Amino acid sequence: MVSENKISSKNTEQVDVYFGVAAFATLSKSELINNDLYEFYEDFTIGSIKDVDIPINIDKDKTVRIWSSKNNTQEYLNFLYFCYKLPNKISVVFANEYNKYLSTVGAILPDKIKELLKYEHKLTKEEKDKYKDEWIKLTNENSEMRLFENGKIISTDYDYLDEYIDKYYDDSNINHTIAVLMANDIDNNFSDTIYKFLIERKQN
């Protein structure tokens, strides 16, 4: 599922990109964000990404600032896709560099944006190429699933998390199982949809 949402604002030369609706409330309410806002979300965590070609409707002359996190697999993969897809100049704010437990900018209050902006980093051509190559590597591997392990994205199979799921599995209360899995998942911060898919696959 892809969603896009552009909000007309003061500065039309720069675009703030965020992944998922949770970040909108934080960014839109911050007095420090006066650029166009662009929402994008695609779950590249599971399934084939071999021939993904999703349009990103941002003018090539605009500077792009991306809000992401390195302990949120979905957000980080979206970030890699933007580095691969866009010719634009890109800067990035990784929320977890401000607080290692932050999985998204949407988890903080608007008045904390000032602190996060201290961690904004403009990508050099070499850095952007590195992230682009990381995306290309993942698409070539085109595994069933992608997740963080020891701070790096790896390609793996659907059954990779079976042992973790079994640790908390309660067949009498699947919703509780999913909630506990999410609460203990500090490396990837997978959504309930992903855990539901993995559990249903095991059951079948």
C-alpha positions as CSV (number, residue, x, y, z in Angstrom):
1,M,0.0,0.0,0.0
2,V,1.3,3.4,-1.0
3,S,0.0,6.7,0.3
4,E,1.0,10.2,-0.7
5,N,0.0,13.4,1.0
6,K,1.3,16.9,0.1
7,I,0.6,19.8,2.3
8,S,1.0,23.3,0.9
9,S,3.4,25.3,3.0
10,K,5.8,28.3,2.9
11,N,9.0,26.9,1.4
12,T,8.5,25.2,-2.0
13,E,12.2,24.6,-2.6
14,Q,12.5,21.9,0.0
15,V,10.4,18.9,0.8
16,D,10.2,17.1,4.1
17,V,9.5,13.4,3.5
18,Y,8.1,11.1,6.2
19,F,7.0,7.5,6.2
20,G,3.6,6.7,7.6
21,V,0.8,8.9,9.1
22,A,2.2,8.9,12.7
23,A,4.9,11.4,11.7
24,F,2.4,13.9,10.2
25,A,1.1,15.2,13.5
26,T,4.6,15.8,14.8
27,L,6.0,17.5,11.7
28,S,2.8,19.5,10.7
29,K,2.5,21.0,14.2
30,S,6.1,22.0,14.5
31,E,6.8,25.7,13.9
32,L,10.3,24.8,12.6
33,I,8.9,22.8,9.6
34,N,7.8,25.2,6.9
35,N,8.5,23.1,3.8
36,D,6.1,21.0,1.8
37,L,5.3,17.7,3.5
38,Y,5.3,14.5,1.5
39,E,4.1,11.3,2.9
40,F,5.1,8.0,1.5
41,Y,4.7,4.5,2.8
42,E,5.5,1.1,1.2
43,D,6.2,-2.0,3.2
44,F,9.3,-3.5,1.6
45,T,9.9,-5.8,4.6
46,I,8.2,-8.9,3.2
47,G,7.7,-10.2,-0.3
48,S,9.4,-9.5,-3.6
49,I,11.0,-6.2,-4.3
50,K,12.8,-7.3,-7.5
51,D,11.0,-5.0,-10.0
52,V,9.6,-2.3,-7.7
53,D,9.1,0.9,-9.5
54,I,6.9,3.2,-7.5
55,P,6.7,6.8,-8.7
56,I,7.8,9.5,-6.3
57,N,6.2,12.8,-7.3
58,I,8.9,15.3,-6.2
59,D,10.5,17.7,-8.6
60,K,14.2,16.9,-9.2
61,D,15.3,20.4,-8.4
62,K,13.9,20.3,-4.9
63,T,16.0,19.5,-1.9
64,V,14.7,16.5,0.0
65,R,14.9,16.0,3.8
66,I,14.0,12.6,5.0
67,W,12.8,11.7,8.4
68,S,13.5,8.0,9.2
69,S,15.0,5.7,11.8
70,K,17.5,2.9,11.8
71,N,15.6,0.8,14.2
72,N,12.5,0.7,12.1
73,T,12.9,-1.7,9.2
74,Q,10.0,-0.3,7.1
75,E,11.1,3.3,7.4
76,Y,14.8,2.5,6.7
77,L,13.9,0.5,3.6
78,N,11.7,3.4,2.4
79,F,14.7,5.6,3.0
80,L,16.9,3.3,0.9
81,Y,14.4,3.4,-1.9
82,F,14.4,7.2,-2.0
83,C,18.2,7.2,-2.2
84,Y,17.9,4.8,-5.1
85,K,15.1,6.5,-6.9
86,L,15.7,10.3,-6.5
87,P,18.4,12.4,-8.3
88,N,17.7,15.1,-5.8
89,K,20.0,16.4,-3.1
90,I,19.0,14.5,0.1
91,S,19.5,15.1,3.8
92,V,18.3,12.7,6.5
93,V,17.3,12.9,10.1
94,F,17.5,9.5,11.8
95,A,15.3,9.7,14.9
96,N,17.2,7.0,16.7
97,E,20.4,9.1,16.6
98,Y,18.6,11.5,19.0
99,N,17.2,8.7,21.1
100,K,18.2,5.1,20.4
101,Y,14.7,3.9,21.3
102,L,12.9,6.1,18.8
103,S,11.5,4.1,15.9
104,T,9.9,7.1,14.1
105,V,9.7,10.8,14.4
106,G,6.0,10.3,15.0
107,A,6.8,9.0,18.5
108,I,7.8,12.4,19.8
109,L,6.1,15.7,20.5
110,P,6.5,18.6,18.0
111,D,8.5,20.7,20.4
112,K,11.3,18.1,20.2
113,I,11.9,18.7,16.4
114,K,14.5,21.4,17.3
115,E,16.5,18.7,19.0
116,L,16.1,16.2,16.2
117,L,17.2,18.8,13.6
118,K,20.7,18.9,15.3
119,Y,21.2,15.4,13.8
120,E,20.3,16.4,10.2
121,H,22.9,15.1,7.9
122,K,23.4,16.1,4.2
123,L,24.3,13.1,2.2
124,T,27.4,13.3,0.1
125,K,27.4,11.7,-3.3
126,E,29.4,8.8,-1.9
127,E,27.0,8.2,0.9
128,K,23.9,8.4,-1.3
129,D,25.6,5.9,-3.7
130,K,26.2,3.6,-0.7
131,Y,22.6,3.6,0.3
132,K,21.5,3.2,-3.4
133,D,23.8,0.2,-3.7
134,E,22.4,-1.3,-0.5
135,W,18.9,-1.1,-2.0
136,I,20.2,-2.7,-5.3
137,K,21.8,-5.5,-3.3
138,L,18.6,-6.2,-1.4
139,T,16.6,-6.3,-4.7
140,N,19.1,-8.7,-6.3
141,E,18.8,-11.0,-3.3
142,N,15.0,-10.6,-3.4
143,S,14.5,-12.7,-0.3
144,E,11.1,-13.5,1.3
145,M,11.9,-11.1,4.2
146,R,14.2,-8.3,5.2
147,L,15.1,-7.2,8.8
148,F,17.7,-5.7,11.0
149,E,20.3,-7.9,12.6
150,N,23.3,-6.4,14.5
151,G,22.5,-3.0,13.0
152,K,22.4,-4.1,9.4
153,I,19.6,-5.1,7.1
154,I,19.8,-8.8,6.1
155,S,17.8,-10.8,3.6
156,T,16.2,-13.9,5.0
157,D,13.3,-16.3,5.0
158,Y,9.8,-16.1,6.5
159,D,10.7,-18.7,9.1
160,Y,13.6,-16.7,10.4
161,L,11.6,-15.3,13.3
162,D,9.8,-18.6,14.2
163,E,11.9,-19.1,17.4
164,Y,11.1,-15.5,18.5
165,I,7.4,-15.9,17.8
166,D,7.3,-19.3,19.5
167,K,8.8,-17.7,22.6
168,Y,5.6,-15.6,23.1
169,Y,3.1,-17.6,21.2
170,D,-0.3,-18.1,22.8
171,D,-2.8,-19.8,20.6
172,S,-5.7,-18.8,22.9
173,N,-5.0,-15.1,22.4
174,I,-3.3,-14.2,19.1
175,N,-3.9,-10.5,19.6
176,H,-2.0,-10.6,22.9
177,T,0.8,-12.6,21.2
178,I,1.1,-9.9,18.5
179,A,1.1,-7.1,21.2
180,V,3.9,-8.9,23.2
181,L,5.9,-9.5,20.0
182,M,5.7,-5.8,19.1
183,A,6.6,-4.7,22.6
184,N,9.7,-6.8,22.7
185,D,10.8,-5.9,19.2
186,I,13.3,-3.1,19.6
187,D,15.4,-3.9,16.6
188,N,12.9,-3.8,13.8
189,N,9.6,-2.4,15.2
190,F,7.5,-4.5,12.9
191,S,3.9,-3.6,12.5
192,D,1.0,-5.8,13.8
193,T,0.2,-6.6,10.1
194,I,3.6,-8.3,9.6
195,Y,3.4,-10.4,12.8
196,K,-0.1,-11.4,12.0
197,F,1.1,-12.6,8.5
198,L,4.0,-14.6,10.0
199,I,1.7,-16.2,12.6
200,E,-1.0,-17.1,10.1
201,R,1.7,-18.6,7.9
202,K,3.0,-20.8,10.7
203,Q,-0.6,-21.9,11.5
204,N,-1.2,-22.9,8.0
